[in-house]
Amino acid sequence: MTLPDAQELEQQLRELLATVADRDLAGLLDDLLGPASPTWPRFRDAPAAKRLHHARRHGLLEHSLLVAQGVAALAAIFPRIDRDLALTGALLHDVGKLDTYVVVTQAGEEGERETIELTDAGRLQGEIVLGSERVRAAIGARPGFPPERAEQLLHIVLSHHGTLAHGSPVVPVTREATLVHMVDNIGGKLGSFDRLEQELPDGERWSGWDRAIGSSAWFPPTKSRK
């Protein structure tokens, strides 16, 4: 399976950011994801997980972009969705992973290899808390940012895991938060299928049981597996 190119991912992100009409949200996104932002190089290179999905360099960018693209598409179908708010929430829902994971380069007999490790902050606080704090700080640095808008956006970040059992301190109670949670869940699950397919031995169609999807995965035959 060919992994997406980071430059292509960035181009798609820039095109999506240009569609945000709300000036407050567009400015906040530029502060955090703009090419001149100090956050951007880290966001571009960060992994999205230690193992379950998009657990690789540029994985956070890829996952966040996929979720945002899905949210944008569905916002055009379902009525009464605040598209700019949902899109901003989708792009920033996992921003706490900047402080949760770190890519470590290790030297071995077969050369250098990269592993993904949890930071102390990631272990002690978790990515949702870290993400909400980063977004709140960025909002605080923008004078005049509408307080109600801030609460709506922070709610998306805080509730995107969907349930208390899955680590969210609150459950989604707005259309936009519900949409981001659902698309994020789909993106994570399909990302797990990608991981399982990459790990599948030659000639096999079934993966082993996987915690992320709660089952084994089946892959139809392709030319590469015949």
Buried (B, 14 or more C-beta within 10 A) or exposed (E): EEBEEBEEBBEBBEEBBEEBEBEBBBBBBBBBBBEEBEBBEBBBBBBBBBEBBBBBBBBBBBBBBBBBBBBBEBBEEEEEBBBBBBBBBBBBBBBBBBBBBBBEEEEEEEEEEEEBEBBEBBEEBBBBBBBBBBBBEBBEEEEEBEEEBBEBBBBBBBBBBBEEEEEBEBBBEBBBBBBBBBBBBEBBBEBBBEBBBEEBEEEEEEBEEBEBBEEEBEBEEEEEBE
